[in-house]
Amino acid sequence: MIETTLERFQADVIDASMHTPVVLDFWAPWCGPCKTLGPMLEKLEQQYGGRFRLVKVDTDAQQQLAQHFRIRSIPTVFGFVNGQPVDQFQGALPESQLREFIDRLLPNPADLAVEEAMQALERGDTAAATEHLKKALALDPASDHARLIYAQILLQEDDAGAAQAQLERMSAETRQDPQVQALAERVRQQLERGVAPPPPDLLARVANAPGDLQARIDLAQHYIAQKAWAPALEQLLEVVRRDRAFGDDIGRKTMLQVFEQASAQPELVSEWRRRLSSVLF
């Protein structure tokens, strides 16, 4: 908490709010409600751990500032974000309402995660960017901005199926955006190029000897290498169905690995988990 003056107001409030929300409290030493509100704001500033900055103005000592803000009663509190007052109230509020006021000023945690993802991409750290985007989507599944960036990364990593899954979960309005439509067309083209067909001799082994479980494992690995999750899981599930113990339970164990690799397609993973459970239990 700091007490500001007319001379320091630009730095203490306007400039500071470009980086951290500022709660500006107009008060006076003789004001009874101010003596209730002030300590609560100071306590919350400590509890929020620097997520907002509390700045106080003594209206008796700083009459020009009070006049500029047309203060008619105290306490009067303003919330500043990006150099502008965006919210205000008068009087001493209960702590629960103070928290609501402060929370409205704070950035969305999902937006912060997206910003961290963008910074990671600027550093060339795609893996870190992906983790930040997953965090953003966990915090806000409706964040189409995060899905768009994630889909772009997935396409760059030749996982068009996962990219398509992200695009399909966007709102109908966002899918009409030219940038999204352009990305969807690139995804479609990559999907149309399709998965390279398995070697004919491998297909023949599975067709001629359906009980050749090693052939099914080899076929599944072919699909996994190309991130063709569904046909890979189909072969692996058949291995589990025919002989759970084959290869030290390799069918089930490999399915679990695929679930991790295909985490960008939660609907697909959920469906095949259900199928696996029905076979096991």
Protein Blocks (a to p, Z undefined) as FASTA:
>chain_A
ZZddfklmmmmmmmmmmmbccddddddfklmklmmmmmmmmmmmmmnnopaccddddfkl
mmmlmmmnopabdcdddddeehiafbdcedjddfklmmmmmmmmpccfklmmmmmmmmmm
mnopaklmmmmmmmmmmmmmmlmklmmmmmmmmmmnopaklmmmmmmmpcfklmmpmklm
mmmmmmmmmmmnopadddfklmmmmmmmmmlmklmmmmmmmmmmnopaklmmmmmmmmmm
mommgghhmlmmmmmmmmmmmmmmmmlmmmmmmmmmmmmZZ
